[in-house]
Amino acid sequence: MKKIHLMITFCLVIFSSQALSHAVVTHSSLDVTEISANQPTQVKLTFNSRVELDLSQIFLVSRGDKMQLVNASLGQKPGQIVIDIPALAPGEYALKLSIFAADGHISEDLVRFHVLSETASE
């Protein structure tokens, strides 16, 4: 009887921790494609769960911690979002994510990226 009780407790702990998981970025197009200067582009982020985009916010962060809200739409795959990045000057940037996952949890993350100068991409 004690073994059954331990097994049930173990299963409850395992399954409850999975149910309470948050949206985590599992793939980013920034890992594959660099962003060139002065050209608007799109960034695709894929999460480990579905995203409620209407309840999420994504900011472009530039030098001096200036934040600009950017548009995003759902991608073709489950858990994927497509973010519209405006034309940017060369330099360091980040996407500040406040993502509302379908499981009801909000996840926050910061995705850093570099915009190449036009001469560096040639």
N, C-alpha and C positions, 0 to 999 in steps of 0.2 A: 504494500500500500504506500509505503514511504517513497519507493522508486517512482510510482505513478504520480504522486504529488510533486516530486522534484521535476519530473519530465513535463508536467503541465505548467509549472512555474517557469521552466526554461523556455518553453514554446511561447508563453505569454510575453516574456521579456523580449525575445527575438522578434516576434511579430509586432509588438507595440512600438519598438524602436524603428522598425521599417515604416510603420504608419505615421510616425511623427517626423519623418525625414523632410528636409527642405529642398527647394530647387537649387541644384548645383550645376554650374556650367561644365559640361562634359566635352564640348568641342567648340572651337572658335575659328572662324574663317581667318582671323588675324594670325593664327598659327601657320597658315598656308600661304596667304596672300598679303603682301605689304601694301600700305596705303601711300599713294603718290601725292605730292603737294599740288595744291590748287585744282583738285578734281573731286567733285562729290562722288561718294561711293556708298556701298552698302556693306554692312558687317552682319554676318549670320552667327548667332549663338544658339547652341543646342543645350538644353537642360535635361536632367535625369527624370523630370516629371513635366506634366502639362503646366502651362503658365496662363494665368488670368491677366491678360495684357491690359484690360480696362482698369484694373486695380494696381497696376505696376507703374513705376516711373524709371526713366533712364535719362541720365544727364551726361553731357559731354563736359569734361573737366579740362581746362587749359591752364597755362601758366598763370600764377597768382591765385590759384584756386577759383577761377571764374567758372561758374556752372551755367550750362545752357540746356534746357530740356530739348530732347531730340525725339523725332517721330519713330515709331516702331510698328511693325505689323507681324502677324503670325506667319511663319514660314510654311513650307510644304510638308515638313515632317512633324510628327507630334513632339511637342516640347521645344520647337525651334521658333526663334524670333529673328526678324530682319530689321536692322537699325539703319536709318538714313543718316549718313555722316556728311555734313556740308564740306565744301572745299576748305581745306586747312593749309596754313603755312607750315613749313618744315618745323619739326620740334616734337616734344613729348606731350602726350595726351593720355586721358583715361576715360573710361565709361564707368560711371557710378550707377550701379544697379540696385534698385529696390523692387524685387520681384515677388509677386503674390502667386504662390504655387497653388495648383488645383486642390492640394490637401489642406489648404487654409492657412498655411504658414507664410510669413514674409521672410525672404532671404535677402541679405545685402552683400554686395561684392564690388570689387574694384578691378576692372580689366584695363591694364596699361598697354599702350601701344605707341609706336614711333611713326611719324610721317616723314618720309624721305624727301630730300631736296630733289628738284627736277634733274640736276646733274648726276646725283647718286643713283638714280634709277635707270640711267641710260647705259 
